[in-house]
Amino acid sequence: MHYEDLRIYKLAKKLRDELHEELKKIPHYWSIEDVYQVLDSSSSAVSNIVEGHGRKFFPKDNYRFLDISMPPSDETQNHVIALTVDGHLDQMKCTYFQNKYKTLSIQTLNYMNWIREKYNL
């Protein structure tokens, strides 16, 4: 199985891409510090899922990188809230991204639990 086949990868990448497109709509978005934080944290979540899968033959490493992918997802949610409070995103988009990132966290935890059980970690 390739990392592109992972459900959590597909969701993380979709969210990153959707969020990046949404941020491009913000006038002068390059001057808003939270935008950079969102770009970084949403990309980090995807990258760690990919890196963990690249170590799939080393279950502890795979598990560790999945664990590392969780905080950036939470961080992204926090920055989305900040952008909404500052008036850069509407509440509907904020709620959408929060719910989807929560789903990503749950799916990632489920995958981590599966790895832990399968390999007796």
Rosetta blueprint (number, residue, H / E / L):
1 M L
2 H L
3 Y H
4 E H
5 D H
6 L L
7 R H
8 I H
9 Y H
10 K H
11 L H
12 A H
13 K H
14 K H
15 L H
16 R H
17 D H
18 E H
19 L H
20 H H
21 E H
22 E H
23 L H
24 K H
25 K L
26 I L
27 P L
28 H L
29 Y H
30 W H
31 S H
32 I L
33 E H
34 D H
35 V H
36 Y H
37 Q H
38 V H
39 L H
40 D H
41 S H
42 S H
43 S H
44 S H
45 A H
46 V H
47 S H
48 N H
49 I H
50 V H
51 E H
52 G H
53 H H
54 G H
55 R L
56 K L
57 F L
58 F L
59 P H
60 K H
61 D H
62 N H
63 Y H
64 R H
65 F H
66 L H
67 D H
68 I H
69 S H
70 M H
71 P H
72 P H
73 S H
74 D H
75 E H
76 T H
77 Q H
78 N H
79 H H
80 V H
81 I H
82 A H
83 L H
84 T H
85 V H
86 D L
87 G L
88 H L
89 L L
90 D L
91 Q H
92 M H
93 K H
94 C H
95 T H
96 Y H
97 F H
98 Q H
99 N H
100 K H
101 Y H
102 K H
103 T H
104 L H
105 S H
106 I H
107 Q H
108 T H
109 L H
110 N H
111 Y H
112 M H
113 N H
114 W H
115 I H
116 R H
117 E H
118 K H
119 Y L
120 N L
121 L L
